[in-house]
Amino acid sequence: MVRLLACALAGALLFLTPLSADAAKAKKKAKPIKGTVVEVKGETLTIRTVPAKKQTGAKPVEKVFKLTSATKVEKVSGKKTEQKVTPAAVSDLAKNQTVTVSHKGETATVVKISKAKKKKTTT
């Protein structure tokens, strides 16, 4: 009887383990998306994403995010190790700016405006 109960308990644990791993993946935060502002219209922000360097042949994709009153907009300046973050407004967002959008689903929670990196010129 005890052996049967122990086997049933072990079997139940094997079936429940994959479910808890899927639940952990679902709770995992979405990664911030970096891109260039295409359009800011009303309460929507459209950006063109930057494909990862390791993805050969990947094309930029446009993503649309909802802006709410809870959405924070910040300007980031300075070098990576000495960054300064200052508050900004949605009206500070303009076309062709480089931004990083933290989001929950399709709603932007934090939009960070950063300066575009200078392109190296070869002469």
N, C-alpha and C positions, 0 to 999 in steps of 0.2 A: 504494500500500500504506500509506504513512504517512498519507495523507488519510483512508483508511478506518479506520485505527486511531484517529485523532484524533476522527472523527465518533462512533465507538463509545464512546470515553471520555466525550465530551460528553453523549451520550445517557444513559449510565449515571449521570452526575452529576445530570442532571435528574430521574431517577427516584428517586435516593437522597436528594435534598434534602428533599422532603416528609416522608419517614420520620424524618429527624433532627429536624425541627420538632415532629412528634408525640411523639417521645421526650422532647424538652425540656419539652413541656407535661405529660407524665406525671410527670416528676421534680419539677415545680414544687410547692412546699409548699402544703398546704391552708391557706386563710385561717382565722384564729381566728374562732370563732363567739361572738357576744355574746347573752346572754339572761337569763332569770329562772329560778331553780331551781324546778322543780315537785315533784321527789321525789328523795331519796337513799335507796336501798334496797340494802343489801348492797354489792355491787361495781358498782352501776350508778348513773349520774347522769342524770336526765331534766331537760332545760331547754326552755323555750318561747322560741323565737328572736324577735328583734325584726326586723320587716320593714324594708327600706330605705325611707327617706322618698320616694325618687324612684319607688318602685313603688306606683302607685296601685291600691287595691283588694287589695293583698297581705295575706294573713292570717298571723298567727303560726303557726309549725309546731313541734311537739314533736320533739326529737331525744334519742336515748338514747346515752350513752357508757359504755364499760367503764372502771372505775377499777382500776388495778393497783398493785402495790407501788412501781413506778417513777413513778407519777403524782405530780407536785409540786403542792401546794396552797399558794397564797400570798395574803396579804391586802395590798391596795394602798390606801394612804391618802395624802392630801395633794393639792395642786393638780397639774394636768397637767405643769407644768414642774418641780415639786418633789416628785415621787412617792416614797414610801417603800414598799419591799416587805419584808414580814416573813413568815417561814415560818408555815404553819398546817397543820392536820390535816384529814383527810376528815371527822372528827366536827364540824368547825367549819362545814361546809356545812349550810345550813338553808333551808327553803322560803321563797320570795319574795326571796331574795338575788339581786343582780345579779352575774353572773359572765361571764368571757371564757374560753372553752375552746380551747386549742391542741390539735390532735389529729392522729393518723395513722390514717386510716380511721375505725373506730368506737371506737378506744382513745384516751382523753384522756391527753395527755402533761403539760400544765400547765393548772391551773385557777386563775384569778385572781379573788379575791373583791373586789368594789369596792362602795363605798357608792352607793346609788341617788341619782340627781340629784333635787334638790328641785324639785317642780313649782311653777310660777308660779301664784299665786292672784290672781284678778282680783276686785276689790271694787267 
